[in-house]
C-alpha cells in the first residue's frame, strides 16, 4: 500500500502575497545597476530603508529591482542619492504620476 502526500500550495509571489503595508502606503519600483551579491543587497536595503517614510524595502538581486513601500512621498532624487551612497546607480525610476511607463502602454 502506497501513501502519497498532497501537493503543497505554491509559495506566494509578490503579486499574490498579502500586503503588510499600512493603509495609505504607496509602492514604487526602481531598477538599480551594479549589484552582484548579497552584501550589495544588504547595503542598498539599509541605505534606502533609512529614508524617512520608507516602511519596507525589497531588493531582487537577479533583476536589480528595488521595491519600496512608503507612507509619504519619497522622491526619485532621495532614492537615487541613497542608492548612490551604497555605491550603485538607479537606472530606471517609476513614471511620474499620471503618465505611462514609456508611452506605448497607454
N, C-alpha and C positions, 0 to 999 in steps of 0.2 A: 504494500500500500504506500503510495507516494503522497507527500503533502506538498502543497505549493503555497508560497506566501503571496498575498495580494500585492500587486504593484503599488509602489508608493506614489502619491501625487507629485506632480512636478514641483520643483522649487519655485517660489515666487520670483518673478522677474521685476525689474524696476517699474514696469508699467502696470503690473498687477499686484505688487506688494502694497499692503495697507500703508497709508501715509501717517507718519508720526509728527508731521509739521503742524505748527499751531494754525488756528483759523486765521485767515487773512495773510498767510505767508505766500510768497511767490517763489518760483523756481526758474533758474537761468542756467544755461549750459555754455561753457567756453571750451574751445579747443586749445590745448597747450602743447607746444613742441619742446622736445629735448629730454623728456622723462624716460629713463631706461631701467629703473629698478625700484624696489620697494622703498628705499631711502628717499628717492625722488618724490614718490607719492606721499610719504610722511612729511617731507619738507613743505610741499605745496599745501597739503591738508592743514598743517599747523599755521602757515602764514595767512592763507585765505580764511581759515576758521577764526583767526584772531580779529578779523574786521568787525566793527560794530554792526549789529543787525544780522550777521550770518548765524543761522541756527544749526545748519547741517552742511557738511561738505562731503561729496563722494568723488573720488578720483579713480578713473578707469585707466590703468597703465596701458592696456592693449590699444585703446583708441585715442588716448590723450584727452578724453572728455573729463572736464571738471564741472560737476553739477552742484549748484548752490541752492539752498533753501534759505530765504531771508525774510525777516519781519519788518524791514524798512528798505527803502530804495538804496541799493548799493551800486555805485556807478561802475561802468566798464573800466574807467581810469583807476578806480580804487582796486579793483580785482587785478588789473594789469600790473599795478605797482607791487601788490603783494606777491604775485607770481614772479615778477622780475626780482624781487628781494630774495626769493627762494632760488633764483638762478635759472629761470626758464622764461619762455615767451608765450604770451597769448597770441594765437594766430587767427582766431575767429571769435567774434563776440556775438551775443544774441542780437537779433534785429531790433531796431527802435520800435517802440510801441506804435501800433497801427500800420506797420509795414510788413511785407512778407520777407522771407529769408533771402531770396535772390531775384524776386520779381517774376519768376515763372510759375510759382505755385499758388498765386492769387491772393 
